[in-house]
Amino acid sequence: MEAFELLRNQRLEKLQKLQEMGVRAYPYQYHRSHYATDAIALFREGESQILSVSLAGRLNAIRRMGKASFGHLADSTGRIQFYVNQEKIGEQAYQMFKLLDLGDTIGIRGQIFKTKTNEITILVEELVLLSKAIRTLPIVKEKIEGEEKTIYDAFADKELRYRQRYVDLVVNTEVRETFLLRSKIVSSMRRFLEGKGFVEVETPVLQPEYGGAFARPFVVHHHALDIDLYLRIADELYLKRLIVGGFDGVFEIAKDFRNEGMDKDHNPEFTMMELYVAYQDYTFMMDLVESMLGSICQEVLGKEKTVYQGAELSFASPWKRVCYFDAIREHTGFDLYEKGLSDVQAAARSLNITFERNWEKGKLIDEVFGQAVQPRLVQPTFVMDYPIELSPLAKKHRSKPGLVERFEGFIVGKEICNAFSELNDPLDQRQRFEEQARLRAQGDEEAMNIDEDFIRALEYGMPPTAGLGVGVDRIVMVLTDSPSIRDVILFPQMRPEKT
């Protein structure tokens, strides 16, 4: 029998014994008066007083010594030592305690005191089993010498940690801290936007037409209507409909879905914040992004600087701003602005960038930028004024032929936001959609469909509008120094387990 099955069977036997003793292994509730760190702080504030508390958490360590034992209880805030003896809690309760294992959830009530070794401890007067763990948690050991902490037998298998995030969260406290910080980042973003007077809204996840990005969608079938629908790839076209409807500024923090590959920066299910503001343009959005991310850093980290994978970053305004073709020329030496397809192909060959013969000029230029420029954009940088071929939803540049008023924000080579002066000319929008349809007919699965209802909405009139999309997961990656998007998504997509 495998060791896992042996240990599981041993725990099942203990569970049966507990039930035979009349112990309820899975009761309905427990009154907790304090968390572990609260109890420790409470004692330090009033050491001369008799303080009684009740705590709940996992049994983190046990040191049995006949009719008395020491243990540690761990909750979401930390851990605290407790002392239990048979004389204090009674023989039956102590026999129950002897059947407990590491990982079991317990409740303890008792007085706080300090041991001879000066460790704050709970003298247990009552001990209750709250949940019997049938599976054995990985045992992670820590050794602390001064300010140095060494971890032994860490639960470090990345794939197993992603699959069993519930175990990862229990045994790796720094993972829990990452997701607590994620929550604070999202809350800070929401407060900032609400403070500017923007209205949070909700738009459909199931859409009859998908749009707003270059991506392949997930297709689902609605049986009652007998139609195929798409999981949204972006919120953009519905949020713009709301601007047509009279809202001055709307945003949504929502899940989007793209049927694409997975790597350290991409997960098929991810979180975006999209914002649309009437009567503004893309320069307004650049200022807003600088202000918003600086505010988030200050509120969450207490400063406008952070370190990501060894690179020190500053979110202080102003960020560097560079035009798209200027950035290509700066990093490759090639001036590709207003050049033909053959010139772009020649530059790509010189840069050892592989491409397919049937690629359109816009797609090839984007490949040059992605490989030769983007990885070098370490400090927060706005890249502005993109080729029109890459931006079917952006307004033509007011002074530069062949370009649109669009920017993307980059940090440590990651695209973290995308913004436009939004296209509000319905005739121009139809032409752009028709060009996308032509590319789609030629085999480009990421090209957009024609959304007739969206064009109809524009025909009713949309005021000048600025739009912004921010990759929330990537912002969290940077601010938590996480190397992979899977480290900041609680339950990332995984291949099926091998059976």
C-alpha positions as CSV (number, residue, x, y, z in Angstrom):
1,M,0.0,0.0,0.0
2,E,1.3,3.5,-0.9
3,A,2.3,5.7,2.0
4,F,-0.5,8.2,1.1
5,E,-3.2,5.5,1.4
6,L,-1.7,4.2,4.6
7,L,-1.7,7.6,6.2
8,R,-5.2,8.3,5.0
9,N,-6.5,5.0,6.4
10,Q,-4.9,5.8,9.7
11,R,-6.7,9.1,9.9
12,L,-10.0,7.4,8.9
13,E,-9.5,4.9,11.8
14,K,-9.0,7.9,14.2
15,L,-12.1,9.5,12.8
16,Q,-14.1,6.3,13.5
17,K,-12.7,6.2,17.1
18,L,-13.6,9.8,17.6
19,Q,-17.2,9.2,16.4
20,E,-17.4,6.2,18.7
21,M,-16.4,8.4,21.6
22,G,-19.3,10.7,20.7
23,V,-17.1,13.5,19.3
24,R,-18.7,15.5,16.5
25,A,-15.9,15.7,14.0
26,Y,-17.7,18.3,11.8
27,P,-19.8,20.6,14.0
28,Y,-21.8,23.6,12.6
29,Q,-20.1,26.6,14.2
30,Y,-17.7,27.9,16.8
31,H,-17.4,31.3,18.5
32,R,-14.0,32.8,18.0
33,S,-13.3,35.9,20.1
34,H,-9.8,36.7,18.7
35,Y,-7.2,35.8,16.1
36,A,-3.8,34.6,17.0
37,T,-2.0,37.9,16.4
38,D,-4.8,39.7,18.3
39,A,-4.3,37.4,21.3
40,I,-0.6,38.0,21.3
41,A,-1.0,41.8,21.1
42,L,-3.7,41.7,23.8
43,F,-1.4,39.9,26.2
44,R,1.5,42.4,25.6
45,E,-0.8,45.3,26.3
46,G,-2.0,43.9,29.7
47,E,0.4,41.3,31.0
48,S,-0.7,41.7,34.6
49,Q,-4.3,40.9,33.8
50,I,-6.0,37.5,33.4
51,L,-7.1,37.4,29.8
52,S,-9.3,34.7,28.4
53,V,-9.7,34.1,24.6
54,S,-11.2,31.6,22.2
55,L,-9.4,30.9,18.9
56,A,-9.9,28.7,15.9
57,G,-7.5,27.4,13.3
58,R,-5.4,24.4,12.1
59,L,-3.3,22.3,14.4
60,N,0.1,23.3,13.2
61,A,2.4,21.4,15.6
62,I,2.2,18.9,18.4
63,R,4.6,18.0,21.2
64,R,3.0,15.3,23.4
65,M,4.3,14.6,26.9
66,G,2.1,12.0,28.5
67,K,-0.8,13.7,30.2
68,A,0.3,17.2,29.0
69,S,1.2,18.6,25.6
70,F,2.2,21.7,23.7
71,G,1.0,22.6,20.3
72,H,0.6,25.5,17.8
73,L,-2.6,26.7,16.3
74,A,-2.4,28.6,13.0
75,D,-5.1,30.9,11.6
76,S,-5.1,33.5,8.8
77,T,-3.1,36.0,10.9
78,G,-0.3,33.8,12.2
79,R,0.1,31.1,14.9
80,I,0.2,30.9,18.7
81,Q,1.4,28.2,21.1
82,F,-1.1,26.4,23.4
83,Y,-0.6,24.2,26.4
84,V,-3.1,21.4,27.2
85,N,-3.2,19.0,30.1
86,Q,-5.6,16.3,31.1
87,E,-6.2,17.7,34.6
88,K,-7.4,21.0,33.1
89,I,-9.7,19.8,30.3
90,G,-10.7,16.3,31.6
91,E,-9.7,12.8,30.6
92,Q,-12.2,12.4,27.8
93,A,-11.3,15.6,26.1
94,Y,-7.6,14.8,26.4
95,Q,-8.2,11.3,24.9
96,M,-9.9,13.2,22.0
97,F,-6.9,15.4,21.7
98,K,-4.5,12.4,21.4
99,L,-6.4,11.3,18.3
100,L,-5.8,14.6,16.5
101,D,-3.4,15.1,13.6
102,L,-1.5,18.0,12.1
103,G,-3.9,19.9,9.8
104,D,-7.0,19.2,11.9
105,T,-9.1,22.3,12.6
106,I,-9.7,23.0,16.3
107,G,-11.1,25.6,18.6
108,I,-9.4,26.4,21.9
109,R,-10.6,28.5,24.8
110,G,-8.3,29.5,27.7
111,Q,-6.1,32.0,29.5
112,I,-3.1,33.7,28.0
113,F,0.2,33.4,29.8
114,K,3.9,33.4,29.2
115,T,6.1,30.3,29.5
116,K,9.5,30.2,31.2
117,T,11.0,30.6,27.7
118,N,9.0,33.8,27.3
119,E,6.6,32.4,24.6
120,I,3.1,33.7,24.8
121,T,0.8,30.7,25.2
122,I,-2.8,29.7,25.7
123,L,-3.5,27.6,28.8
124,V,-6.4,25.5,27.3
125,E,-9.6,25.1,29.4
126,E,-11.7,23.8,26.5
127,L,-10.7,22.1,23.2
128,V,-13.1,21.3,20.4
129,L,-12.6,19.5,17.1
130,L,-14.0,21.5,14.3
131,S,-12.9,19.5,11.2
132,K,-10.9,16.3,10.9
133,A,-8.5,16.3,8.1
134,I,-8.4,13.0,6.2
135,R,-5.5,13.9,4.0
136,T,-2.0,14.8,5.3
137,L,-0.8,18.3,4.6
138,P,2.8,18.7,3.3
139,I,5.0,19.4,6.4
140,V,6.9,22.6,6.0
141,K,9.6,23.3,8.6
142,E,11.1,26.6,9.5
143,K,14.2,27.5,11.4
144,I,14.6,31.1,12.5
145,E,18.0,32.4,13.6
146,G,18.0,36.1,14.4
147,E,16.4,37.8,11.3
148,E,17.1,34.8,9.0
149,K,14.4,32.3,8.3
150,T,15.2,28.9,6.6
151,I,12.4,26.8,5.2
152,Y,12.8,23.0,4.8
153,D,10.7,20.5,2.9
154,A,8.8,23.4,1.2
155,F,5.7,22.6,-0.9
156,A,7.5,23.9,-3.9
157,D,6.2,21.8,-6.9
158,K,4.7,24.6,-9.1
159,E,2.2,22.5,-11.0
160,L,1.0,20.8,-7.9
161,R,0.6,24.1,-6.1
162,Y,-1.5,25.6,-8.9
163,R,-3.7,22.5,-9.1
164,Q,-4.1,22.3,-5.3
165,R,-4.2,26.0,-4.5
166,Y,-6.1,25.2,-1.3
167,V,-3.0,23.3,0.0
168,D,-0.7,25.9,-1.3
169,L,-2.5,28.6,0.7
170,V,-2.4,26.5,3.9
171,V,1.3,25.7,3.9
172,N,2.8,28.7,2.1
173,T,1.8,31.9,4.0
174,E,3.5,34.2,1.5
175,V,1.0,32.9,-1.2
176,R,-1.9,34.0,1.0
177,E,-0.2,37.4,1.3
178,T,0.1,37.7,-2.5
179,F,-3.7,37.3,-2.8
180,L,-4.5,39.6,0.0
181,L,-2.4,42.2,-1.7
182,R,-4.2,41.5,-5.0
183,S,-7.5,42.2,-3.2
184,K,-6.1,45.5,-1.9
185,I,-4.8,46.5,-5.4
186,V,-8.2,45.9,-7.0
187,S,-10.0,47.8,-4.2
188,S,-7.6,50.7,-4.5
189,M,-8.2,50.8,-8.3
190,R,-12.0,50.8,-7.7
191,R,-11.8,53.6,-5.1
192,F,-9.6,55.7,-7.4
193,L,-12.0,55.5,-10.3
194,E,-15.1,56.1,-8.1
195,G,-13.3,59.1,-6.6
196,K,-13.1,60.5,-10.1
197,G,-16.8,60.2,-10.5
198,F,-16.9,57.2,-12.9
199,V,-19.7,54.7,-12.6
200,E,-19.1,50.9,-12.2
201,V,-21.3,48.9,-14.5
202,E,-21.8,45.2,-15.6
203,T,-21.9,44.0,-19.2
204,P,-22.8,40.6,-20.7
205,V,-20.3,37.7,-20.5
206,L,-22.3,35.8,-23.1
207,Q,-22.4,37.8,-26.3
208,P,-24.0,37.1,-29.8
209,E,-21.0,38.9,-31.4
210,Y,-17.6,39.1,-29.8
211,G,-15.3,42.1,-30.4
212,G,-13.0,44.7,-28.8
213,A,-9.7,42.8,-29.3
214,F,-7.8,40.5,-31.6
215,A,-8.5,37.1,-30.1
216,R,-10.1,33.8,-30.8
217,P,-13.2,33.3,-28.6
218,F,-14.7,30.4,-26.7
219,V,-18.0,29.3,-28.2
220,V,-20.9,28.0,-26.1
221,H,-24.4,26.8,-27.2
222,H,-27.6,28.2,-25.7
223,H,-30.1,25.4,-25.9
224,A,-33.3,27.3,-25.2
225,L,-32.6,29.8,-28.0
226,D,-30.7,27.2,-30.1
227,I,-27.9,29.6,-30.9
228,D,-24.2,29.8,-30.4
229,L,-22.9,32.5,-28.1
230,Y,-19.4,33.7,-27.3
231,L,-17.6,34.3,-24.0
232,R,-16.5,37.9,-24.1
233,I,-13.0,38.7,-25.2
234,A,-13.4,42.3,-24.1
235,D,-16.0,44.7,-22.6
236,E,-15.3,47.5,-25.0
237,L,-18.2,47.5,-27.4
238,Y,-20.9,47.3,-24.7
239,L,-19.3,50.0,-22.6
240,K,-19.2,52.3,-25.6
241,R,-22.9,51.6,-26.1
242,L,-23.4,53.1,-22.6
243,I,-21.5,56.2,-23.6
244,V,-23.9,56.5,-26.6
245,G,-26.7,56.1,-24.0
246,G,-25.6,59.2,-22.1
247,F,-23.2,58.0,-19.4
248,D,-20.2,60.3,-19.1
249,G,-17.8,57.8,-17.6
250,V,-18.2,54.1,-17.0
251,F,-15.8,51.3,-16.0
252,E,-16.0,47.5,-15.4
253,I,-13.6,45.2,-13.6
254,A,-14.4,41.9,-15.1
255,K,-13.3,38.5,-16.4
256,D,-12.6,38.2,-20.1
257,F,-11.9,34.9,-22.0
258,R,-9.6,34.3,-24.9
259,N,-9.1,31.0,-26.6
260,E,-5.4,31.3,-26.9
261,G,-2.1,29.8,-25.7
262,M,-0.9,29.9,-22.1
263,D,2.4,31.2,-20.9
264,K,3.8,33.2,-18.0
265,D,1.9,36.4,-19.1
266,H,-1.3,34.8,-20.5
267,N,-4.2,32.8,-19.0
268,P,-7.3,32.1,-21.1
269,E,-9.4,33.5,-18.2
270,F,-8.1,36.9,-16.9
271,T,-9.2,40.1,-15.3
272,M,-9.5,43.4,-17.1
273,M,-10.5,46.9,-16.1
274,E,-12.0,48.9,-18.9
275,L,-12.9,52.6,-18.7
276,Y,-14.6,54.9,-21.2
277,V,-14.9,58.6,-20.7
278,A,-16.9,61.0,-22.9
279,Y,-15.4,64.2,-24.3
280,Q,-11.8,63.1,-23.7
281,D,-8.9,61.7,-25.8
282,Y,-6.0,59.4,-25.4
283,T,-3.8,62.1,-23.8
284,F,-6.3,62.3,-20.9
285,M,-6.0,58.6,-20.4
286,M,-2.2,58.7,-20.3
287,D,-2.4,61.2,-17.4
288,L,-5.1,59.2,-15.7
289,V,-3.0,55.9,-15.9
290,E,0.0,57.7,-14.4
291,S,-2.1,59.1,-11.6
292,M,-4.0,55.8,-10.9
293,L,-1.0,53.5,-10.8
294,G,1.0,56.0,-8.7
295,S,-2.0,56.2,-6.3
296,I,-2.3,52.4,-6.1
297,C,1.4,52.0,-5.3
298,Q,1.3,54.7,-2.7
299,E,-1.8,53.3,-1.0
300,V,-0.9,49.6,-1.2
301,L,2.9,49.6,-0.9
302,G,3.4,53.0,0.8
303,K,5.7,54.3,-1.9
304,E,5.8,54.8,-5.7
305,K,8.7,52.5,-6.2
306,T,8.9,48.7,-6.3
307,V,11.3,45.9,-7.4
308,Y,10.2,43.3,-9.9
309,Q,12.5,40.3,-10.5
310,G,15.6,42.5,-9.6
311,A,14.6,45.5,-11.6
312,E,13.8,48.7,-9.6
313,L,10.8,50.5,-11.0
314,S,9.4,53.9,-10.4
315,F,5.7,54.7,-10.9
316,A,6.2,58.4,-10.3
317,S,4.9,60.8,-13.0
318,P,5.8,61.5,-15.7
319,W,6.3,58.2,-17.5
320,K,8.5,58.1,-20.6
321,R,6.4,58.7,-23.8
322,V,7.6,57.5,-27.2
323,C,6.0,57.1,-30.6
324,Y,5.6,53.6,-31.9
325,F,7.8,53.9,-35.0
326,D,10.4,56.0,-33.1
327,A,10.7,53.2,-30.6
328,I,11.3,50.7,-33.4
329,R,14.0,53.0,-34.9
330,E,15.6,53.5,-31.5
331,H,15.9,49.8,-30.7
332,T,16.5,48.3,-34.2
333,G,17.9,51.1,-36.4
334,F,15.1,50.7,-39.0
335,D,12.7,53.5,-39.9
336,L,9.5,51.6,-40.9
337,Y,7.1,54.5,-40.9
338,E,5.2,54.7,-44.2
339,K,7.3,51.9,-45.6
340,G,5.9,49.2,-47.8
341,L,5.6,45.5,-47.0
342,S,8.9,44.6,-48.8
343,D,10.8,47.0,-46.6
344,V,9.3,45.6,-43.5
345,Q,10.1,42.1,-44.6
346,A,13.7,43.0,-45.2
347,A,14.0,44.6,-41.8
348,A,12.5,41.5,-40.2
349,R,15.0,39.2,-42.0
350,S,17.9,41.4,-40.8
351,L,16.6,41.1,-37.2
352,N,16.3,37.3,-37.6
353,I,12.5,37.5,-37.0
354,T,10.7,34.6,-38.6
355,F,7.3,35.3,-40.3
356,E,5.0,33.7,-42.8
357,R,4.8,34.9,-46.4
358,N,1.1,35.7,-46.3
359,W,1.4,38.1,-43.3
360,E,0.0,41.6,-43.8
361,K,2.2,44.6,-43.2
362,G,0.5,45.5,-39.9
363,K,0.9,42.0,-38.4
364,L,4.6,41.9,-39.4
365,I,5.4,45.3,-38.0
366,D,3.7,44.2,-34.7
367,E,5.9,41.1,-34.7
368,V,9.0,43.3,-35.1
369,F,7.9,45.5,-32.3
370,G,7.0,42.6,-30.0
371,Q,10.4,40.8,-30.4
372,A,12.8,43.7,-30.8
373,V,11.3,46.5,-28.8
374,Q,8.9,45.4,-26.1
375,P,11.3,43.3,-24.0
376,R,13.5,46.4,-23.6
377,L,10.8,48.6,-22.1
378,V,11.6,48.1,-18.5
379,Q,10.6,51.3,-16.8
380,P,6.9,52.4,-17.1
381,T,6.6,53.7,-20.7
382,F,3.8,54.8,-22.9
383,V,4.2,53.8,-26.6
384,M,2.0,56.1,-28.7
385,D,0.6,56.5,-32.2
386,Y,0.2,53.0,-33.7
387,P,-0.3,51.9,-37.3
388,I,-4.0,52.0,-38.4
389,E,-3.8,48.3,-39.4
390,L,-3.4,47.3,-35.8
391,S,-6.2,49.4,-34.3
392,P,-9.6,48.9,-36.0
393,L,-11.4,50.7,-33.1
394,A,-9.2,53.7,-32.7
395,K,-9.6,57.2,-34.2
396,K,-7.2,58.2,-37.0
397,H,-4.4,60.4,-35.8
398,R,-5.2,64.1,-36.2
399,S,-1.8,65.0,-37.7
400,K,0.1,61.8,-38.6
401,P,-1.1,59.9,-41.8
402,G,-1.5,56.1,-41.4
403,L,-1.5,56.2,-37.6
404,V,-4.2,56.2,-34.9
405,E,-4.4,57.9,-31.5
406,R,-3.6,54.9,-29.4
407,F,-1.1,54.1,-26.7
408,E,0.0,51.0,-24.8
409,G,1.7,51.1,-21.4
410,F,4.6,48.7,-20.8
411,I,6.5,47.7,-17.6
412,V,9.3,45.2,-17.6
413,G,8.4,44.2,-21.1
414,K,4.8,43.5,-20.3
415,E,1.9,45.3,-21.9
416,I,-0.2,46.5,-18.9
417,C,-2.7,48.8,-20.6
418,N,-4.1,49.8,-24.0
419,A,-6.0,53.0,-24.8
420,F,-7.5,54.9,-27.7
421,S,-9.1,58.1,-28.8
422,E,-12.1,56.0,-29.7
423,L,-13.4,55.8,-33.2
424,N,-16.9,57.3,-33.2
425,D,-17.5,57.7,-37.0
426,P,-19.9,54.9,-37.9
427,L,-18.9,55.0,-41.6
428,D,-15.2,54.7,-40.9
429,Q,-16.0,52.0,-38.3
430,R,-17.9,49.9,-40.9
431,Q,-14.9,50.2,-43.3
432,R,-12.6,49.0,-40.5
433,F,-14.8,46.1,-39.7
434,E,-15.1,45.1,-43.3
435,E,-11.3,45.1,-43.6
436,Q,-11.2,42.8,-40.5
437,A,-13.8,40.6,-42.2
438,R,-11.5,40.3,-45.2
439,L,-8.6,39.3,-43.1
440,R,-10.8,36.7,-41.3
441,A,-11.9,35.3,-44.7
442,Q,-8.2,34.8,-45.5
443,G,-7.7,32.7,-42.4
444,D,-6.9,35.2,-39.6
445,E,-8.9,33.6,-36.7
446,E,-8.2,36.6,-34.4
447,A,-9.7,39.2,-36.8
448,M,-12.9,40.9,-35.6
449,N,-16.4,40.2,-36.8
450,I,-18.8,43.0,-38.0
451,D,-21.0,44.0,-35.1
452,E,-24.0,45.5,-36.8
453,D,-25.7,46.5,-33.6
454,F,-22.6,48.4,-32.4
455,I,-22.5,50.3,-35.7
456,R,-26.2,51.1,-35.3
457,A,-25.4,52.5,-31.8
458,L,-22.6,54.7,-33.3
459,E,-25.1,55.9,-35.9
460,Y,-27.2,57.4,-33.1
461,G,-24.1,59.4,-32.2
462,M,-21.3,58.8,-29.7
463,P,-19.5,61.9,-28.4
464,P,-15.7,62.1,-28.5
465,T,-14.5,59.4,-26.1
466,A,-11.3,58.1,-24.6
467,G,-11.1,54.4,-23.8
468,L,-8.7,52.3,-21.6
469,G,-8.1,48.7,-20.8
470,V,-5.8,47.6,-18.0
471,G,-4.6,44.1,-17.4
472,V,-5.3,43.7,-13.7
473,D,-3.4,40.4,-13.4
474,R,-0.2,41.9,-14.9
475,I,-0.4,44.9,-12.6
476,V,-0.7,42.5,-9.6
477,M,2.3,40.5,-11.0
478,V,4.5,43.6,-11.0
479,L,3.4,44.9,-7.6
480,T,3.8,41.5,-5.9
481,D,7.0,40.6,-7.7
482,S,5.4,37.4,-9.2
483,P,7.1,35.9,-12.2
484,S,4.1,34.2,-13.7
485,I,0.4,35.1,-14.1
486,R,-0.4,31.8,-12.5
487,D,1.1,33.1,-9.3
488,V,-1.6,35.8,-9.1
489,I,-4.7,33.9,-10.2
490,L,-6.1,31.7,-7.5
491,F,-7.2,28.9,-9.8
492,P,-5.3,29.2,-13.2
493,Q,-6.2,27.0,-16.1
494,M,-4.3,23.7,-16.2
495,R,-4.1,20.7,-18.4
496,P,-6.2,17.7,-17.2
497,E,-4.5,15.6,-14.6
498,K,-3.1,12.3,-15.8
499,T,-5.0,9.4,-14.4
